[in-house]
Amino acid sequence: MANTDSTHAEGSLVRAIWRLELARARHLLRAYLRTRLHKLERHVTAVLDDPAMQARLSPLELQYAKVGRPLFTTQLLTALWREVIAPERLEGGLFLSM
């Protein structure tokens, strides 16, 4: 009877270790993919202008970059206007609205 209990306990321990390793692998994969997308967003123009870089992307990443490029550019220009250009125009008395 004691042998059966120890076998059951060992099996539970092995399952727990496997679950822990699976969770760790999922976490690493998610972190890798988040980093890859972040870099793609940051360097979307350079990536889309270079065919060699495009070849290194998956089809979904390439589609994401092509659809996202205008959005990222608009976001950058809006932030630039709001943070840099507009305050200078307000201080100088030359208010221009977007």
C-alpha positions as CSV (number, residue, x, y, z in Angstrom):
1,M,0.0,0.0,0.0
2,A,2.8,2.4,0.8
3,N,4.4,1.7,-2.5
4,T,1.2,2.7,-4.3
5,D,1.0,6.0,-2.4
6,S,4.6,6.9,-3.2
7,T,4.0,6.1,-6.9
8,H,0.9,8.3,-6.9
9,A,2.8,11.1,-5.2
10,E,5.7,10.9,-7.7
11,G,3.2,11.0,-10.6
12,S,1.6,14.1,-9.1
13,L,5.0,15.7,-8.7
14,V,5.9,14.9,-12.3
15,R,2.6,16.3,-13.6
16,A,3.2,19.5,-11.5
17,I,6.7,19.9,-12.9
18,W,5.4,19.4,-16.5
19,R,2.6,22.0,-15.9
20,L,5.2,24.5,-14.5
21,E,7.5,24.0,-17.5
22,L,4.6,24.4,-19.9
23,A,3.6,27.7,-18.3
24,R,7.2,28.9,-18.4
25,A,7.5,28.0,-22.1
26,R,4.2,29.9,-22.8
27,H,5.5,32.9,-20.9
28,L,8.8,32.9,-22.9
29,L,7.0,32.6,-26.2
30,R,4.6,35.4,-25.4
31,A,7.4,37.6,-24.3
32,Y,9.3,36.9,-27.5
33,L,6.3,37.6,-29.7
34,R,5.6,40.9,-27.9
35,T,9.2,42.0,-28.3
36,R,9.1,41.1,-32.0
37,L,5.9,43.1,-32.6
38,H,7.2,46.0,-30.6
39,K,10.4,46.1,-32.8
40,L,8.3,45.8,-35.9
41,E,6.1,48.8,-34.8
42,R,9.2,50.8,-34.0
43,H,11.0,50.1,-37.3
44,V,8.0,49.6,-39.6
45,T,9.3,52.0,-42.3
46,A,12.8,50.5,-42.5
47,V,11.4,47.0,-42.6
48,L,8.9,47.7,-45.4
49,D,11.5,49.6,-47.4
50,D,13.9,46.6,-47.4
51,P,12.8,43.4,-49.3
52,A,15.4,41.3,-47.3
53,M,13.8,42.4,-44.0
54,Q,10.3,41.6,-45.4
55,A,11.4,38.1,-46.3
56,R,12.2,37.5,-42.6
57,L,8.7,38.3,-41.5
58,S,5.8,35.8,-41.3
59,P,2.9,36.5,-43.6
60,L,0.8,37.8,-40.7
61,E,3.6,40.0,-39.5
62,L,4.0,41.5,-43.0
63,Q,0.3,42.1,-43.2
64,Y,0.3,43.7,-39.7
65,A,3.2,46.0,-40.8
66,K,1.5,47.0,-44.1
67,V,-1.8,47.8,-42.4
68,G,-0.2,49.4,-39.4
69,R,2.3,51.6,-41.2
70,P,-0.2,54.5,-41.9
71,L,-1.5,54.2,-38.4
72,F,1.9,54.3,-36.8
73,T,2.9,57.3,-38.9
74,T,-0.3,59.2,-38.0
75,Q,0.2,58.5,-34.4
76,L,3.8,59.7,-34.6
77,L,2.8,62.9,-36.4
78,T,-0.1,63.6,-33.9
79,A,2.3,63.2,-31.0
80,L,4.9,65.4,-32.6
81,W,2.3,68.1,-33.2
82,R,0.8,67.9,-29.7
83,E,4.1,67.8,-27.8
84,V,6.5,69.9,-29.9
85,I,5.0,72.0,-32.6
86,A,1.7,73.2,-31.0
87,P,3.3,74.5,-27.7
88,E,5.9,76.5,-29.7
89,R,3.2,78.1,-31.8
90,L,1.1,78.9,-28.7
91,E,4.1,80.5,-27.0
92,G,4.9,82.6,-30.1
93,G,1.3,83.7,-30.6
94,L,0.9,81.8,-33.8
95,F,-2.0,79.5,-33.1
96,L,-2.8,77.1,-35.8
97,S,-5.4,74.3,-35.4
98,M,-5.1,70.9,-37.0
